[in-house]
Amino acid sequence: MIGEVFVAMSVGGGFVLASRAGQPSLQLAGLGLVGVSCLAFATPAFADQTVEVSDNARVECVASQTDLTRISLVGDEFASVSKVQPSNPLDDFAVVNEPTRGDIYLSVPEGSRLKSLSFFGTSKRGFVYKFACKVEAIEAQQIFLSNPDATAKADLVSTNEEDEEAPDTDETAVRLIQTMVSQKVVPGYRLERPTLVPVKVGQLIVQQVAQYAGQDVTGHVIRIENASGQTLTLAEGEVAPLDALAVAISNPTLEPRQATTVYVVVPKRKLSR
């Protein structure tokens, strides 16, 4: 239903990975990666943790017991995380590999008796790190890992990529999603902020807040608010048209009156003669 309204808005002026056959799709479930126009960012940590590491290193850090802990690689991204699934829920914790920026997010459930978190992380450049994070009752934490070998490898890859062919449409769409999430403007795209009134669609209020117009694809930033008195879960097929190349939902589960940001990339619609 929302997909139909989305099409109308476009014509008028417009962690977990989900996929549609042949089309990439990103869902940033529960990580709060939303636009400034939608929700306020969480209060930053009082002091960030910066650690220099090497391949197969043991990383000692401090994780928040009551809030999120973000782990980010400098010059690299996490590709996967691995941990043992305990038999007792009180010994468990959540570790999510967020796909857009390649960060890791840790959270400890209420009532947990854990004193430390242990897991492995593998980066896109092939480095493996063993984490041993002490749990403390502190605010949200940010941990930045710097691996000189990864930085050198990134520079080499960047040099080689200059000779590569231009990305295909699917890759272009995913890159545009990343650009819209970070609220950046890149060459080749025109950022527009149309003044469009919100539209009531069933139990949701939908409003386009920005548009990235390129030569072959167009990106749309859409604010969606739950206008009902019950918790709603947004599905990819509800928030994008059938021809969407990539879709990212910041927070698919909405409490009453809660809003989220949805990022949709579609092929640029050509005017028929």
N, C-alpha and C positions, 0 to 999 in steps of 0.2 A: 504493500500500500504506500509506504513512504517512498519506495522507488518511483512510483508514478508521480508523486508530488515533486520529487527531486527532478525528474525530467521536465516537469512543468516550470519549475523555478529556473532550470538551466536555459530553456528556450526563451523564457520571459526576461531574462537578464541575469538572467542569472546573476596461562601462557602456555598459551597453546596456539599453534598455527592452524588456521582453517583454510580450506582451499575449495575453489570452484574449478570444475574440469577445465584444464588448460589455462587457468588464470591464477596468478598469485594473490594471496590475501593475507593481511596481517591483523590479528586481534590482540590489542595490548590490554588484556583483561586485568582490571584491578590495580593498575600501576599508576593511575592518576596522571598520565601524560595527556593533559588537555590544554587547550588554548587559553590564553589570558582572558579572552572574552567570555569564557564559559565558567571556569572554576579557578579559585585562587590556588597558587602553588603552595605546597606544604612548607612550613617553617623550616629553613635550612639548619643543618647541624651547627652547633656552636663551634666545633673545631673538626676539620677534615683530617683523615688519616692518609698519609702518603708513605708508601712502602716500595723500596726498590727490590725487585725479585729477579730470579733466573729460572730457566726451564727446570721442571721437577722440584721446585722449591716448596718448602713448607711456609705458608703465609699465616702469621699470627696477627689477629686483629680483634677488635671489640665490636660486638653487634648489639643493637638495641633490643631490649626485652619487650618494649611496649610500642615500638614504632618500626618503620621500614629501615633497612640497611642496604645501601646501594654500593656495589663493588664495580669499579670501572677500570678498564685497561687503557693505558696511554699508548697510542699508536697501534692498537690492536683491538679486537672484539672477542667476546666469548661466543663460542659456537655451541657448546653443550655443557651441562652440569650432571654430576652423578653422585648419588648418595644411597645409603642403605635404608630400606624401608623398615622401621621398627615394628614390632608386634603390638606394642602399647602406644596408643595415640598421644599419651602424655610425654613420650620421648621423641615425638616427631616435630618437624618444623617445615616451613615452605621455602623453597629456593626456586626462583623463576628466572629463566634466561629470556630477557626482553629482546625481541628480534630487531627493533628499529635501530637502536644504538649499540646493541651487543653487550649490554650491562647485565649484572646479576642483582636481583633483589631478594633479600632475606626477610622473613617475618616469623615470629615466634607466637604460637597461639596462646590465648589467655588460659592461665592455669597450668602452663607447661612447667615441668620440673627440670628442664635442661639447664645445665651450667655452661655448656660449650656446644658449638655447632661444628661438625666435621663433614667435609664433602670435597669433591674434586671438580675442577673447572678446566675445560680444554678450549684454547683460543683458536680463532680462524687461521692463525699463522702457525699452528701446530705445537704450541707450548702447553704444558700441563702444570697445574698448580694444585697443591694440597692445602686446604684451608682448615685452620683451627681457630675459630672465633669465640672468644669468651663472651658470655651473655651478661649484660649489666642493665640495670634499670635507668637508662639514659635516653635522651631524645634521638631523633632520626640521625643516622650516621652515613657519611660518605667516605669510601675507601678507594684511593687511587693507586693502582699498581703500575710501576714503571719498570719495564724490562729493556735494557739497552739493546739486546739482540733483536727484540721484536721491532724496535724503532728503526734499526738499521735495515731489517728485512722489509719494513714498510716503505722506506725510501727507495729500495731497489725495485719493489713491485710497482711503485708509483712511476718510476722512470720507464719501466717496461710497458706500462699501460698506455703511455703516450703514443705507442706505435700500434695499439690494438684498434680493431674496427669499432665503429660506433655501436652503443648498446642497442639491443632489439627493443621492441615496443614494451614487452613485459618488464624488462629490466628498467627501462625508462620510467615506467609507471611506479615501480617500487622506489626508485630514487626520488621521484617527485613526492611520494608519500613521506619519505624521510625529511625532505625539505619542508614540507608543510607542517609536520610535527614540530620541527625546530624553529619554525617561523622565520625562515630565511628567504631571501630573494636571490635567484641564480640567473645568469645570463641566458637569454632565450625564452624567458617566461615573464609575462606582465602580471604583476600583482594588482588585483582590483578588489575593492571592498564595497560591493553594491549595497545600496540602502534598500533592503527588502524587509517587509513586515513579516512577523512570525505567522506560520500557517498551522491551524489546528488539524491534526490528522488522528482521528480516533481518540486515544488517551494520551497522545503526544503533541508537543508543540515543536514545530520544525522551523528553522531559520538558517538560510545561507549567510555566512558572515564574511567569507573571502573566496576569491577565485584566482587560480593560477592559470593563465592562458598561454599555451605554447603553440608551436607550429603543428604538431601532430596529436597532442593530448591536452586535456584540460583537467586541472585539479580543483576540487570543491571542498571547502571547509564548512561543515554544517553543524549547527548547535541543535541538540535534541533534548527536550525537557520532559520529564514524566509528570503529566498533569493529573494523573489519577491518584487515588488514595491507597494504592497497593504497589508492591514491588514488581517491576517489569524487566524482562530480559530481551535485549535487542538481538536480532539475528541478522546475519549478513544480507540475506535475501530481502529483508524488510527495509534496509537503509540505502540500497543502491539499485540502479537499473540493471537489466540483464546484460548489457554490453560493458559493464564496468570492468576495467583492467586490474584494478587493485582497490582494496577496501581496508581501512583500519578503524577500529572502534576503541576509543580510549578506555571506556568503562562500560561494558555491555549490560551490566546489572544496575538498574536505577531504582533507588528508593523514591517514595513520593516527593515530588517537587525537586528532585535531584536532576542535574543536567550533565551531559557529556558532549564530547566533540567527536564527530565522525569525519574521516578523510576519504574521499572518493576520487578516483582517477578514471576518466572515460575518454574514448577516442574523440578527437575534435570533430564536431558535427559539421559536415559540409553542406552548404546551401545548394539545393537542387536547382537546376536550370529550367 
